[in-house]
Amino acid sequence: MPPAAEVDIRIEKGTPTEAELAAVTVLLLSRATPHHSIPAHKPPLTAWRRDNYQAPHSWQG
């Protein structure tokens, strides 16, 4: 289990508006999303040559 994160939000008494509830919902959902779900830069599939390269003796003319 990861160590406890530093507290960034605080709950106070009161009656929240719909906009405030929506903001808290977005905040909590964004913090619940794992960081690894964002895809990193994909390495090129043909790392050993350029994609559009054609050898001088290529039949693809």
ZAZA-972362 format. One record per atom (N, C-alpha, C): residue number from 1; residue in one letter; chain; atom name; x, y negated, z. Coordinates in Angstrom, 3 decimals. Atoms other than C-alpha are relative to their C-alpha. Layout:
// residues N
<NUM; A; A; CA; <X; Y; Z>>;
...
***
This chain:
// residues 61
<1; M; A; N; <0.846; 1.176; 0.000>>;
<1; M; A; CA; <0.000; 0.000; 0.000>>;
<1; M; A; C; <0.893; -1.241; 0.000>>;
<2; P; A; N; <-0.844; 1.198; 0.057>>;
<2; P; A; CA; <1.442; -3.421; -0.940>>;
<2; P; A; C; <-0.127; -0.829; 1.277>>;
<3; P; A; N; <0.076; 0.850; -1.187>>;
<3; P; A; CA; <2.253; -5.883; 1.837>>;
<3; P; A; C; <-1.112; -1.030; -0.148>>;
<4; A; A; N; <1.094; 0.971; 0.010>>;
<4; A; A; CA; <-0.460; -8.335; 2.801>>;
<4; A; A; C; <0.438; -1.283; -0.691>>;
<5; A; A; N; <-0.302; 1.230; 0.729>>;
<5; A; A; CA; <-0.584; -11.345; 0.509>>;
<5; A; A; C; <-0.263; -1.204; 0.895>>;
<6; E; A; N; <0.224; 1.236; -0.717>>;
<6; E; A; CA; <-0.437; -14.866; 1.783>>;
<6; E; A; C; <-1.424; -0.473; -0.271>>;
<7; V; A; N; <1.396; 0.417; 0.139>>;
<7; V; A; CA; <-3.933; -16.271; 2.372>>;
<7; V; A; C; <-0.060; -1.317; -0.765>>;
<8; D; A; N; <0.132; 1.200; 0.820>>;
<8; D; A; CA; <-4.870; -18.772; -0.329>>;
<8; D; A; C; <-1.391; -0.606; 0.060>>;
<9; I; A; N; <1.363; 0.528; -0.074>>;
<9; I; A; CA; <-8.583; -19.182; 0.382>>;
<9; I; A; C; <-0.463; 0.023; 1.451>>;
<10; R; A; N; <0.535; 0.083; -1.353>>;
<10; R; A; CA; <-10.573; -20.053; 3.477>>;
<10; R; A; C; <-1.521; -0.051; -0.096>>;
<11; I; A; N; <1.457; -0.023; -0.038>>;
<11; I; A; CA; <-14.244; -19.338; 4.267>>;
<11; I; A; C; <-0.456; -0.985; 1.066>>;
<12; E; A; N; <0.541; 0.972; -0.936>>;
<12; E; A; CA; <-16.164; -22.174; 5.897>>;
<12; E; A; C; <-1.508; 0.158; 0.091>>;
<13; K; A; N; <1.451; -0.044; -0.161>>;
<13; K; A; CA; <-19.685; -22.525; 7.213>>;
<13; K; A; C; <-0.645; -0.974; -0.971>>;
<14; G; A; N; <0.738; 0.904; 0.862>>;
<14; G; A; CA; <-22.312; -24.122; 5.047>>;
<14; G; A; C; <-0.845; 0.769; -0.990>>;
<15; T; A; N; <0.840; -0.592; 1.032>>;
<15; T; A; CA; <-24.698; -23.498; 2.210>>;
<15; T; A; C; <0.635; -0.315; -1.347>>;
<16; P; A; N; <-0.674; 0.267; 1.276>>;
<16; P; A; CA; <-22.781; -23.085; -1.051>>;
<16; P; A; C; <-0.999; -0.203; -1.140>>;
<17; T; A; N; <0.824; 0.191; 1.200>>;
<17; T; A; CA; <-24.218; -24.304; -4.324>>;
<17; T; A; C; <0.280; 1.143; -0.969>>;
<18; E; A; N; <-0.218; -1.046; 1.003>>;
<18; E; A; CA; <-24.520; -22.038; -7.357>>;
<18; E; A; C; <1.370; -0.158; -0.660>>;
<19; A; A; N; <-1.304; 0.242; 0.619>>;
<19; A; A; CA; <-21.426; -23.674; -8.861>>;
<19; A; A; C; <1.131; 0.453; 0.925>>;
<20; E; A; N; <-1.026; -0.432; -0.950>>;
<20; E; A; CA; <-19.414; -23.030; -5.693>>;
<20; E; A; C; <0.065; 1.526; 0.083>>;
<21; L; A; N; <0.014; -1.464; -0.003>>;
<21; L; A; CA; <-20.523; -19.382; -5.617>>;
<21; L; A; C; <0.637; 0.556; -1.267>>;
<22; A; A; N; <-0.603; -0.442; 1.260>>;
<22; A; A; CA; <-19.563; -19.025; -9.277>>;
<22; A; A; C; <1.515; -0.165; 0.050>>;
<23; A; A; N; <-1.442; 0.237; -0.091>>;
<23; A; A; CA; <-16.136; -20.525; -8.573>>;
<23; A; A; C; <0.672; 1.044; 0.896>>;
<24; V; A; N; <-0.564; -1.012; -0.895>>;
<24; V; A; CA; <-15.525; -18.135; -5.665>>;
<24; V; A; C; <-0.012; 1.367; -0.675>>;
<25; T; A; N; <0.085; -1.276; 0.716>>;
<25; T; A; CA; <-16.686; -15.195; -7.801>>;
<25; T; A; C; <1.121; 0.121; -1.020>>;
<26; V; A; N; <-1.084; -0.014; 0.991>>;
<26; V; A; CA; <-14.243; -16.119; -10.573>>;
<26; V; A; C; <1.345; 0.172; 0.691>>;
<27; L; A; N; <-1.254; -0.105; -0.746>>;
<27; L; A; CA; <-11.447; -16.529; -8.046>>;
<27; L; A; C; <0.236; 1.424; 0.486>>;
<28; L; A; N; <-0.165; -1.351; -0.540>>;
<28; L; A; CA; <-12.061; -13.160; -6.415>>;
<28; L; A; C; <0.182; 1.033; -1.103>>;
<29; L; A; N; <-0.156; -0.947; 1.106>>;
<29; L; A; CA; <-12.451; -11.317; -9.721>>;
<29; L; A; C; <1.375; -0.127; -0.651>>;
<30; S; A; N; <-1.319; 0.172; 0.611>>;
<30; S; A; CA; <-9.255; -12.840; -11.100>>;
<30; S; A; C; <1.102; 0.565; 0.896>>;
<31; R; A; N; <-1.001; -0.555; -0.921>>;
<31; R; A; CA; <-7.325; -11.814; -7.990>>;
<31; R; A; C; <-0.093; 1.514; 0.077>>;
<32; A; A; N; <0.183; -1.451; -0.065>>;
<32; A; A; CA; <-8.769; -8.281; -8.153>>;
<32; A; A; C; <0.533; 0.692; -1.244>>;
<33; T; A; N; <-0.499; -0.583; 1.239>>;
<33; T; A; CA; <-7.524; -7.746; -11.722>>;
<33; T; A; C; <1.469; 0.354; 0.167>>;
<34; P; A; N; <-1.412; -0.371; -0.106>>;
<34; P; A; CA; <-4.277; -5.776; -11.760>>;
<34; P; A; C; <0.853; -0.802; -0.983>>;
<35; H; A; N; <-0.880; 0.806; 0.844>>;
<35; H; A; CA; <-1.352; -7.729; -13.167>>;
<35; H; A; C; <0.490; 0.769; -1.213>>;
<36; H; A; N; <-0.498; -0.786; 1.122>>;
<36; H; A; CA; <-0.320; -4.858; -15.421>>;
<36; H; A; C; <-1.041; 0.161; -1.096>>;
<37; S; A; N; <1.019; -0.141; 1.037>>;
<37; S; A; CA; <-3.605; -5.070; -17.354>>;
<37; S; A; C; <0.222; -0.976; -1.154>>;
<38; I; A; N; <-0.308; 0.942; 1.071>>;
<38; I; A; CA; <-2.249; -7.990; -19.369>>;
<38; I; A; C; <1.114; 0.611; -0.847>>;
<39; P; A; N; <-1.033; -0.657; 0.808>>;
<39; P; A; CA; <-0.363; -6.481; -22.305>>;
<39; P; A; C; <1.218; -0.896; -0.188>>;
<40; A; A; N; <-1.254; 0.716; 0.232>>;
<40; A; A; CA; <3.259; -7.489; -22.585>>;
<40; A; A; C; <0.268; -0.045; -1.499>>;
<41; H; A; N; <-0.372; 0.077; 1.408>>;
<41; H; A; CA; <4.932; -8.319; -25.875>>;
<41; H; A; C; <0.308; 1.396; -0.513>>;
<42; K; A; N; <-0.220; -1.325; 0.565>>;
<42; K; A; CA; <4.804; -5.213; -28.051>>;
<42; K; A; C; <1.267; -0.016; -0.848>>;
<43; P; A; N; <-1.192; -0.056; 0.845>>;
<43; P; A; CA; <8.146; -4.213; -29.543>>;
<43; P; A; C; <-0.391; 0.401; -1.417>>;
<44; P; A; N; <0.337; -0.368; 1.374>>;
<44; P; A; CA; <8.136; -3.906; -33.329>>;
<44; P; A; C; <0.162; 1.502; -0.202>>;
<45; L; A; N; <-0.054; -1.436; 0.242>>;
<45; L; A; CA; <7.483; -0.409; -34.601>>;
<45; L; A; C; <1.234; 0.387; -0.798>>;
<46; T; A; N; <-1.178; -0.274; 0.813>>;
<46; T; A; CA; <10.335; -0.633; -37.098>>;
<46; T; A; C; <1.119; -0.933; 0.439>>;
<47; A; A; N; <-1.021; 0.877; -0.560>>;
<47; A; A; CA; <13.013; -2.185; -34.939>>;
<47; A; A; C; <1.320; 0.113; -0.742>>;
<48; W; A; N; <-1.273; -0.225; 0.664>>;
<48; W; A; CA; <15.795; -0.811; -37.126>>;
<48; W; A; C; <0.082; -0.682; -1.360>>;
<49; R; A; N; <-0.049; 0.718; 1.280>>;
<49; R; A; CA; <14.806; -2.788; -40.268>>;
<49; R; A; C; <-1.142; -1.013; -0.059>>;
<50; R; A; N; <1.076; 0.956; 0.208>>;
<50; R; A; CA; <12.693; -5.704; -41.447>>;
<50; R; A; C; <-1.170; 0.709; -0.664>>;
<51; D; A; N; <1.182; -0.640; 0.570>>;
<51; D; A; CA; <9.122; -4.802; -42.406>>;
<51; D; A; C; <-0.078; -0.149; -1.513>>;
<52; N; A; N; <0.149; 0.248; 1.433>>;
<52; N; A; CA; <9.274; -6.342; -45.894>>;
<52; N; A; C; <1.262; 0.310; -0.799>>;
<53; Y; A; N; <-1.255; -0.288; 0.684>>;
<53; Y; A; CA; <12.774; -5.162; -46.742>>;
<53; Y; A; C; <-0.184; 1.158; -0.975>>;
<54; Q; A; N; <-0.028; -1.080; 0.983>>;
<54; Q; A; CA; <13.131; -3.104; -49.916>>;
<54; Q; A; C; <1.437; 0.146; -0.479>>;
<55; A; A; N; <-1.368; -0.253; 0.428>>;
<55; A; A; CA; <16.428; -1.505; -50.753>>;
<55; A; A; C; <0.138; -0.287; -1.489>>;
<56; P; A; N; <-0.192; 0.307; 1.417>>;
<56; P; A; CA; <17.945; -2.494; -54.121>>;
<56; P; A; C; <-0.343; 1.174; -0.910>>;
<57; H; A; N; <0.290; -1.168; 0.822>>;
<57; H; A; CA; <17.474; 1.059; -55.387>>;
<57; H; A; C; <-1.423; 0.530; 0.227>>;
<58; S; A; N; <1.348; -0.448; -0.328>>;
<58; S; A; CA; <13.852; 1.235; -54.179>>;
<58; S; A; C; <-0.865; 0.098; -1.249>>;
<59; W; A; N; <0.907; -0.182; 1.133>>;
<59; W; A; CA; <11.245; 2.527; -56.645>>;
<59; W; A; C; <-1.241; -0.873; 0.143>>;
<60; Q; A; N; <1.208; 0.784; -0.246>>;
<60; Q; A; CA; <8.649; 0.158; -55.109>>;
<60; Q; A; C; <0.018; -1.333; -0.734>>;
<61; G; A; N; <-0.170; 1.183; 0.824>>;
<61; G; A; CA; <9.925; -2.723; -57.299>>;
<61; G; A; C; <-0.700; -1.162; 0.455>>;
***
